[in-house]
Amino acid sequence: MTDSDKKQWIVMQCHDAWHDAQGNPGEHKIPLEGYDIPMTKIDALQALKEAEANRPDEDFSIRKIADVHQLDL
């Protein structure tokens, strides 16, 4: 299985929410409901196109979710 075949991508909605330490506009991204279940990169790109077509006045992107590893303490 290649990296792009793994279900590790979700669609995020982009919101301008704050300024960073240098005073530049920051960008806040939250998972888009209905597109927040991990999918392959190809499926995520298709979902991104759908979200953009359905909501043309809003901004979206895809993000790779991080692997979660259990720490044995």
C-alpha positions as CSV (number, residue, x, y, z in Angstrom):
1,M,0.0,0.0,0.0
2,T,1.5,3.4,-1.0
3,D,1.3,6.4,1.2
4,S,-1.4,8.0,-1.0
5,D,-3.5,4.8,-0.7
6,K,-3.7,5.1,3.1
7,K,-6.9,6.6,4.6
8,Q,-5.2,9.5,6.4
9,W,-6.7,12.6,4.7
10,I,-9.6,14.9,5.7
11,V,-11.1,18.1,4.3
12,M,-10.7,21.2,6.5
13,Q,-12.6,24.5,6.4
14,C,-10.4,27.5,6.6
15,H,-11.3,30.5,8.8
16,D,-9.3,33.6,9.5
17,A,-9.4,33.7,13.2
18,W,-6.4,35.5,14.8
19,H,-3.1,37.1,14.3
20,D,0.2,35.4,14.9
21,A,3.1,36.6,17.1
22,Q,4.4,38.9,14.2
23,G,0.9,40.5,13.7
24,N,0.3,38.7,10.5
25,P,-3.2,37.3,9.9
26,G,-3.4,33.7,11.1
27,E,-5.6,31.0,9.6
28,H,-7.7,28.7,11.6
29,K,-8.8,25.4,10.1
30,I,-11.4,23.0,11.4
31,P,-12.5,19.6,10.1
32,L,-15.5,19.9,7.7
33,E,-18.4,18.0,9.0
34,G,-19.2,15.1,6.7
35,Y,-15.7,15.1,5.3
36,D,-13.9,14.5,8.5
37,I,-13.6,10.7,8.2
38,P,-10.1,9.6,7.1
39,M,-10.0,8.9,3.4
40,T,-7.3,8.3,0.7
41,K,-5.7,11.3,-0.9
42,I,-7.5,10.7,-4.2
43,D,-10.9,10.6,-2.3
44,A,-10.0,13.6,-0.3
45,L,-9.2,15.6,-3.4
46,Q,-12.6,14.6,-4.9
47,A,-14.3,15.6,-1.6
48,L,-12.5,18.9,-1.7
49,K,-13.9,19.6,-5.2
50,E,-17.4,18.7,-4.0
51,A,-17.1,21.0,-0.9
52,E,-15.8,23.9,-3.1
53,A,-18.6,23.4,-5.6
54,N,-21.3,23.3,-2.9
55,R,-19.9,26.2,-1.0
56,P,-18.1,28.5,-3.5
57,D,-17.8,31.5,-1.1
58,E,-15.9,29.5,1.5
59,D,-12.3,28.2,1.7
60,F,-11.3,24.6,2.1
61,S,-8.1,22.4,2.0
62,I,-7.1,18.9,2.7
63,R,-4.8,17.8,5.5
64,K,-3.0,14.7,6.3
65,I,-3.8,13.5,9.8
66,A,-1.0,12.5,12.1
67,D,-0.3,8.9,13.1
68,V,-1.2,8.3,16.7
69,H,1.2,6.2,18.7
70,Q,0.5,4.9,22.2
71,L,3.2,5.7,24.7
72,D,3.9,3.0,27.3
73,L,4.5,4.9,30.5
